[in-house]
């Protein structure tokens, strides 16, 4: 799993992993987040045209924010900054989940289940990555208490 953390993250023996900043492409969570963006664009193309500048725009922005913030976090130098951008990505994933549920409840004739499943997968992966990246505080706790289960 050494290749799945951003540059500067400490290994279990205290030595930094030598992963280049560009290696966010190799993160499974980033790849899954990009898959989610593609699925969201395909899904929202089927929404009613009246929602083109409403919910569709919000859903698309939320989805694009997830891999964008993962990439930006990997470009940061400190573990604290990396964790902050990963948390922003996680927040965007929660926002996306809410918007998909709203779409379903509004009765749009769209199947959001696949996108919800992928969103939850990305949330779980982000939570795990945040726990590995977040700087440790005294006593061994990272200070983060994030759950991605509903």
FIKOLZA-1660 file (N, C-alpha, C; in steps of 0.1 Angstrom, whole numbers, plus 5000, padded with zeros to 4 digits):
% residues 150
   i   px   py   pz ch aa at
   1 5008 4988 5000  A  X  N
   1 5000 5000 5000  A  X CA
   1 5009 5013 5000  A  X  C
   2 5022 5011 4999  A  X  N
   2 5031 5022 5000  A  X CA
   2 5028 5032 4988  A  X  C
   3 5024 5027 4977  A  X  N
   3 5022 5036 4965  A  X CA
   3 5008 5043 4966  A  X  C
   4 5001 5040 4977  A  X  N
   4 4987 5046 4977  A  X CA
   4 4986 5058 4987  A  X  C
   5 4997 5063 4991  A  X  N
   5 4996 5075 4999  A  X CA
   5 5003 5086 4992  A  X  C
   6 5001 5098 4996  A  X  N
   6 5007 5110 4990  A  X CA
   6 5021 5112 4995  A  X  C
   7 5029 5120 4987  A  X  N
   7 5042 5122 4991  A  X CA
   7 5043 5128 5005  A  X  C
   8 5053 5124 5012  A  X  N
   8 5056 5129 5025  A  X CA
   8 5049 5122 5037  A  X  C
   9 5041 5112 5034  A  X  N
   9 5034 5105 5045  A  X CA
   9 5044 5095 5051  A  X  C
  10 5044 5094 5064  A  X  N
  10 5054 5086 5071  A  X CA
  10 5050 5071 5070  A  X  C
  11 5059 5063 5069  A  X  N
  11 5057 5048 5069  A  X CA
  11 5056 5044 5084  A  X  C
  12 5052 5032 5086  A  X  N
  12 5051 5027 5100  A  X CA
  12 5064 5027 5107  A  X  C
  13 5075 5028 5101  A  X  N
  13 5088 5029 5108  A  X CA
  13 5093 5043 5108  A  X  C
  14 5085 5053 5104  A  X  N
  14 5089 5067 5105  A  X CA
  14 5097 5072 5093  A  X  C
  15 5099 5064 5083  A  X  N
  15 5106 5069 5071  A  X CA
  15 5095 5074 5060  A  X  C
  16 5098 5085 5053  A  X  N
  16 5088 5090 5044  A  X CA
  16 5087 5080 5032  A  X  C
  17 5075 5079 5027  A  X  N
  17 5073 5071 5015  A  X CA
  17 5078 5080 5003  A  X  C
  18 5085 5075 4994  A  X  N
  18 5089 5083 4983  A  X CA
  18 5080 5081 4971  A  X  C
  19 5069 5088 4972  A  X  N
  19 5059 5088 4962  A  X CA
  19 5058 5102 4956  A  X  C
  20 5059 5103 4943  A  X  N
  20 5059 5116 4936  A  X CA
  20 5045 5122 4937  A  X  C
  21 5045 5136 4936  A  X  N
  21 5033 5143 4937  A  X CA
  21 5023 5139 4926  A  X  C
  22 5028 5136 4914  A  X  N
  22 5019 5132 4903  A  X CA
  22 5013 5118 4905  A  X  C
  23 5017 5111 4915  A  X  N
  23 5012 5097 4917  A  X CA
  23 4998 5097 4923  A  X  C
  24 4991 5108 4924  A  X  N
  24 4977 5107 4928  A  X CA
  24 4969 5099 4917  A  X  C
  25 4974 5099 4905  A  X  N
  25 4967 5091 4895  A  X CA
  25 4967 5076 4898  A  X  C
  26 4976 5071 4907  A  X  N
  26 4977 5057 4910  A  X CA
  26 4968 5054 4923  A  X  C
  27 4963 5064 4929  A  X  N
  27 4954 5062 4940  A  X CA
  27 4941 5056 4936  A  X  C
  28 4937 5044 4942  A  X  N
  28 4925 5038 4938  A  X CA
  28 4913 5048 4940  A  X  C
  29 4914 5055 4951  A  X  N
  29 4902 5064 4955  A  X CA
  29 4901 5075 4944  A  X  C
  30 4912 5080 4939  A  X  N
  30 4912 5090 4928  A  X CA
  30 4906 5084 4916  A  X  C
  31 4910 5072 4912  A  X  N
  31 4905 5065 4900  A  X CA
  31 4890 5063 4902  A  X  C
  32 4886 5058 4913  A  X  N
  32 4871 5056 4916  A  X CA
  32 4863 5069 4916  A  X  C
  33 4870 5080 4921  A  X  N
  33 4863 5093 4921  A  X CA
  33 4861 5098 4906  A  X  C
  34 4871 5095 4898  A  X  N
  34 4869 5099 4883  A  X CA
  34 4859 5091 4877  A  X  C
  35 4858 5078 4880  A  X  N
  35 4847 5069 4875  A  X CA
  35 4834 5075 4879  A  X  C
  36 4833 5080 4892  A  X  N
  36 4821 5085 4897  A  X CA
  36 4817 5098 4889  A  X  C
  37 4826 5106 4885  A  X  N
  37 4824 5118 4877  A  X CA
  37 4818 5114 4864  A  X  C
  38 4824 5104 4858  A  X  N
  38 4818 5100 4845  A  X CA
  38 4804 5094 4846  A  X  C
  39 4802 5086 4856  A  X  N
  39 4788 5081 4859  A  X CA
  39 4778 5092 4862  A  X  C
  40 4783 5102 4869  A  X  N
  40 4774 5114 4872  A  X CA
  40 4770 5121 4860  A  X  C
  41 4780 5124 4851  A  X  N
  41 4777 5131 4839  A  X CA
  41 4767 5123 4830  A  X  C
  42 4769 5110 4829  A  X  N
  42 4760 5102 4822  A  X CA
  42 4746 5102 4828  A  X  C
  43 4745 5101 4841  A  X  N
  43 4732 5101 4848  A  X CA
  43 4725 5115 4846  A  X  C
  44 4732 5126 4848  A  X  N
  44 4726 5139 4848  A  X CA
  44 4722 5143 4834  A  X  C
  45 4728 5136 4824  A  X  N
  45 4724 5139 4810  A  X CA
  45 4709 5135 4808  A  X  C
  46 4704 5126 4816  A  X  N
  46 4690 5121 4815  A  X CA
  46 4680 5129 4824  A  X  C
  47 4685 5139 4831  A  X  N
  47 4676 5147 4840  A  X CA
  47 4667 5156 4831  A  X  C
  48 4656 5160 4837  A  X  N
  48 4648 5169 4829  A  X CA
  48 4655 5182 4826  A  X  C
  49 4653 5187 4814  A  X  N
  49 4660 5199 4809  A  X CA
  49 4658 5211 4818  A  X  C
  50 4647 5212 4825  A  X  N
  50 4645 5223 4834  A  X CA
  50 4656 5223 4846  A  X  C
  51 4662 5212 4848  A  X  N
  51 4672 5211 4859  A  X CA
  51 4686 5214 4854  A  X  C
  52 4688 5217 4841  A  X  N
  52 4701 5219 4836  A  X CA
  52 4709 5229 4844  A  X  C
  53 4703 5240 4848  A  X  N
  53 4711 5250 4855  A  X CA
  53 4708 5250 4870  A  X  C
  54 4701 5240 4875  A  X  N
  54 4698 5238 4889  A  X CA
  54 4706 5227 4895  A  X  C
  55 4698 5216 4897  A  X  N
  55 4704 5204 4904  A  X CA
  55 4715 5198 4896  A  X  C
  56 4714 5197 4883  A  X  N
  56 4724 5191 4874  A  X CA
  56 4737 5198 4877  A  X  C
  57 4738 5211 4876  A  X  N
  57 4750 5218 4878  A  X CA
  57 4756 5216 4892  A  X  C
  58 4748 5215 4902  A  X  N
  58 4752 5213 4916  A  X CA
  58 4758 5199 4917  A  X  C
  59 4751 5189 4912  A  X  N
  59 4756 5175 4912  A  X CA
  59 4769 5173 4905  A  X  C
  60 4770 5179 4893  A  X  N
  60 4783 5178 4886  A  X CA
  60 4794 5185 4893  A  X  C
  61 4792 5197 4898  A  X  N
  61 4802 5204 4906  A  X CA
  61 4807 5196 4918  A  X  C
  62 4798 5190 4925  A  X  N
  62 4801 5182 4937  A  X CA
  62 4810 5170 4933  A  X  C
  63 4806 5163 4922  A  X  N
  63 4813 5151 4918  A  X CA
  63 4827 5155 4913  A  X  C
  64 4829 5166 4906  A  X  N
  64 4842 5170 4901  A  X CA
  64 4851 5174 4912  A  X  C
  65 4845 5179 4923  A  X  N
  65 4852 5184 4934  A  X CA
  65 4860 5173 4941  A  X  C
  66 4854 5161 4941  A  X  N
  66 4860 5150 4948  A  X CA
  66 4874 5146 4943  A  X  C
  67 4876 5142 4930  A  X  N
  67 4889 5139 4925  A  X CA
  67 4898 5151 4925  A  X  C
  68 4893 5163 4923  A  X  N
  68 4901 5175 4922  A  X CA
  68 4907 5178 4935  A  X  C
  69 4900 5177 4946  A  X  N
  69 4906 5179 4959  A  X CA
  69 4915 5168 4964  A  X  C
  70 4913 5156 4959  A  X  N
  70 4923 5145 4962  A  X CA
  70 4936 5149 4955  A  X  C
  71 4935 5153 4942  A  X  N
  71 4948 5157 4935  A  X CA
  71 4954 5169 4942  A  X  C
  72 4946 5179 4945  A  X  N
  72 4952 5191 4952  A  X CA
  72 4959 5187 4965  A  X  C
  73 4953 5178 4973  A  X  N
  73 4958 5174 4985  A  X CA
  73 4972 5167 4984  A  X  C
  74 4973 5159 4973  A  X  N
  74 4985 5152 4970  A  X CA
  74 4997 5162 4966  A  X  C
  75 4993 5173 4962  A  X  N
  75 5003 5183 4958  A  X CA
  75 5007 5192 4970  A  X  C
  76 5002 5190 4982  A  X  N
  76 5006 5197 4994  A  X CA
  76 5017 5191 5001  A  X  C
  77 5025 5199 5008  A  X  N
  77 5037 5194 5014  A  X CA
  77 5034 5187 5028  A  X  C
  78 5026 5193 5036  A  X  N
  78 5024 5187 5050  A  X CA
  78 5013 5177 5050  A  X  C
  79 5014 5168 5059  A  X  N
  79 5003 5158 5061  A  X CA
  79 4990 5165 5065  A  X  C
  80 4991 5176 5073  A  X  N
  80 4979 5183 5078  A  X CA
  80 4972 5189 5066  A  X  C
  81 4979 5195 5056  A  X  N
  81 4973 5201 5044  A  X CA
  81 4967 5190 5036  A  X  C
  82 4974 5179 5034  A  X  N
  82 4969 5167 5026  A  X CA
  82 4956 5163 5032  A  X  C
  83 4956 5161 5045  A  X  N
  83 4944 5156 5052  A  X CA
  83 4932 5166 5050  A  X  C
  84 4935 5179 5051  A  X  N
  84 4925 5189 5049  A  X CA
  84 4918 5188 5036  A  X  C
  85 4926 5187 5025  A  X  N
  85 4920 5186 5012  A  X CA
  85 4913 5172 5010  A  X  C
  86 4918 5162 5016  A  X  N
  86 4910 5149 5015  A  X CA
  86 4897 5150 5022  A  X  C
  87 4897 5158 5033  A  X  N
  87 4884 5160 5041  A  X CA
  87 4875 5168 5032  A  X  C
  88 4880 5178 5025  A  X  N
  88 4871 5186 5016  A  X CA
  88 4865 5176 5005  A  X  C
  89 4874 5167 5000  A  X  N
  89 4869 5158 4990  A  X CA
  89 4858 5149 4996  A  X  C
  90 4860 5145 5009  A  X  N
  90 4850 5137 5016  A  X CA
  90 4837 5145 5018  A  X  C
  91 4838 5157 5021  A  X  N
  91 4826 5166 5023  A  X CA
  91 4819 5167 5010  A  X  C
  92 4826 5168 4999  A  X  N
  92 4819 5169 4985  A  X CA
  92 4812 5156 4982  A  X  C
  93 4818 5145 4986  A  X  N
  93 4811 5132 4984  A  X CA
  93 4798 5131 4992  A  X  C
  94 4798 5136 5004  A  X  N
  94 4786 5136 5012  A  X CA
  94 4776 5146 5006  A  X  C
  95 4780 5157 5001  A  X  N
  95 4772 5166 4994  A  X CA
  95 4765 5160 4982  A  X  C
  96 4773 5153 4974  A  X  N
  96 4769 5146 4962  A  X CA
  96 4758 5135 4966  A  X  C
  97 4761 5128 4976  A  X  N
  97 4751 5118 4981  A  X CA
  97 4737 5124 4984  A  X  C
  98 4738 5136 4991  A  X  N
  98 4725 5143 4994  A  X CA
  98 4718 5147 4982  A  X  C
  99 4725 5152 4972  A  X  N
  99 4719 5157 4960  A  X CA
  99 4713 5146 4952  A  X  C
 100 4720 5134 4952  A  X  N
 100 4714 5123 4945  A  X CA
 100 4701 5118 4952  A  X  C
 101 4701 5118 4965  A  X  N
 101 4689 5114 4972  A  X CA
 101 4678 5124 4970  A  X  C
 102 4681 5137 4969  A  X  N
 102 4671 5147 4966  A  X CA
 102 4665 5144 4952  A  X  C
 103 4674 5141 4942  A  X  N
 103 4669 5139 4929  A  X CA
 103 4659 5127 4929  A  X  C
 104 4662 5117 4936  A  X  N
 104 4654 5105 4937  A  X CA
 104 4640 5109 4943  A  X  C
 105 4641 5116 4954  A  X  N
 105 4628 5120 4961  A  X CA
 105 4620 5130 4953  A  X  C
 106 4626 5138 4944  A  X  N
 106 4618 5147 4935  A  X CA
 106 4611 5139 4924  A  X  C
 107 4614 5126 4923  A  X  N
 107 4607 5118 4914  A  X CA
 107 4612 5119 4900  A  X  C
 108 4624 5123 4898  A  X  N
 108 4630 5123 4884  A  X CA
 108 4631 5108 4880  A  X  C
 109 4628 5106 4868  A  X  N
 109 4629 5092 4863  A  X CA
 109 4643 5088 4860  A  X  C
 110 4651 5087 4870  A  X  N
 110 4665 5084 4869  A  X CA
 110 4669 5073 4880  A  X  C
 111 4678 5065 4877  A  X  N
 111 4683 5055 4886  A  X CA
 111 4696 5059 4892  A  X  C
 112 4695 5064 4905  A  X  N
 112 4707 5069 4912  A  X CA
 112 4714 5058 4920  A  X  C
 113 4709 5046 4920  A  X  N
 113 4715 5036 4929  A  X CA
 113 4729 5033 4926  A  X  C
 114 4733 5032 4913  A  X  N
 114 4747 5029 4910  A  X CA
 114 4756 5040 4914  A  X  C
 115 4752 5052 4912  A  X  N
 115 4760 5064 4916  A  X CA
 115 4761 5065 4931  A  X  C
 116 4750 5061 4938  A  X  N
 116 4751 5061 4953  A  X CA
 116 4760 5051 4958  A  X  C
 117 4760 5039 4952  A  X  N
 117 4770 5029 4956  A  X CA
 117 4784 5033 4954  A  X  C
 118 4787 5039 4942  A  X  N
 118 4800 5043 4940  A  X CA
 118 4804 5055 4949  A  X  C
 119 4795 5064 4952  A  X  N
 119 4798 5075 4961  A  X CA
 119 4801 5069 4975  A  X  C
 120 4794 5059 4980  A  X  N
 120 4797 5053 4993  A  X CA
 120 4811 5046 4993  A  X  C
 121 4814 5040 4981  A  X  N
 121 4827 5033 4980  A  X CA
 121 4838 5044 4981  A  X  C
 122 4837 5055 4974  A  X  N
 122 4847 5066 4975  A  X CA
 122 4848 5072 4989  A  X  C
 123 4836 5073 4995  A  X  N
 123 4836 5078 5009  A  X CA
 123 4844 5069 5019  A  X  C
 124 4842 5056 5017  A  X  N
 124 4849 5047 5026  A  X CA
 124 4864 5047 5023  A  X  C
 125 4868 5048 5010  A  X  N
 125 4882 5049 5007  A  X CA
 125 4889 5062 5011  A  X  C
 126 4881 5073 5010  A  X  N
 126 4887 5086 5015  A  X CA
 126 4888 5085 5030  A  X  C
 127 4879 5080 5037  A  X  N
 127 4880 5079 5052  A  X CA
 127 4892 5071 5056  A  X  C
 128 4895 5060 5049  A  X  N
 128 4907 5052 5052  A  X CA
 128 4920 5060 5049  A  X  C
 129 4920 5067 5037  A  X  N
 129 4932 5074 5034  A  X CA
 129 4934 5086 5043  A  X  C
 130 4924 5093 5047  A  X  N
 130 4925 5104 5057  A  X CA
 130 4931 5098 5070  A  X  C
 131 4926 5087 5074  A  X  N
 131 4932 5081 5087  A  X CA
 131 4946 5078 5086  A  X  C
 132 4951 5074 5074  A  X  N
 132 4965 5071 5072  A  X CA
 132 4974 5084 5070  A  X  C
 133 4968 5094 5064  A  X  N
 133 4975 5106 5061  A  X CA
 133 4975 5116 5072  A  X  C
 134 4965 5117 5080  A  X  N
 134 4963 5127 5090  A  X CA
 134 4975 5127 5100  A  X  C
 135 4980 5138 5104  A  X  N
 135 4991 5138 5114  A  X CA
 135 4986 5133 5127  A  X  C
 136 4994 5125 5133  A  X  N
 136 4991 5119 5146  A  X CA
 136 4993 5130 5157  A  X  C
 137 4984 5129 5167  A  X  N
 137 4985 5138 5179  A  X CA
 137 4990 5130 5190  A  X  C
 138 4993 5136 5201  A  X  N
 138 4998 5130 5213  A  X CA
 138 4988 5119 5217  A  X  C
 139 4993 5107 5220  A  X  N
 139 4984 5097 5224  A  X CA
 139 4980 5088 5212  A  X  C
 140 4985 5091 5200  A  X  N
 140 4983 5082 5189  A  X CA
 140 4970 5084 5181  A  X  C
 141 4962 5093 5186  A  X  N
 141 4949 5096 5178  A  X CA
 141 4951 5107 5168  A  X  C
 142 4946 5105 5156  A  X  N
 142 4947 5115 5146  A  X CA
 142 4939 5127 5149  A  X  C
 143 4929 5126 5157  A  X  N
 143 4919 5137 5160  A  X CA
 143 4908 5137 5150  A  X  C
 144 4907 5128 5141  A  X  N
 144 4897 5127 5131  A  X CA
 144 4887 5116 5135  A  X  C
 145 4874 5119 5134  A  X  N
 145 4864 5108 5137  A  X CA
 145 4854 5109 5125  A  X  C
 146 4857 5102 5115  A  X  N
 146 4849 5103 5103  A  X CA
 146 4843 5089 5100  A  X  C
 147 4831 5089 5097  A  X  N
 147 4824 5076 5093  A  X CA
 147 4818 5079 5080  A  X  C
 148 4818 5068 5071  A  X  N
 148 4811 5070 5058  A  X CA
 148 4799 5061 5057  A  X  C
 149 4795 5054 5067  A  X  N
 149 4784 5046 5066  A  X CA
 149 4771 5053 5069  A  X  C
 150 4760 5049 5063  A  X  N
 150 4748 5056 5065  A  X CA
 150 4740 5050 5076  A  X  C
% end
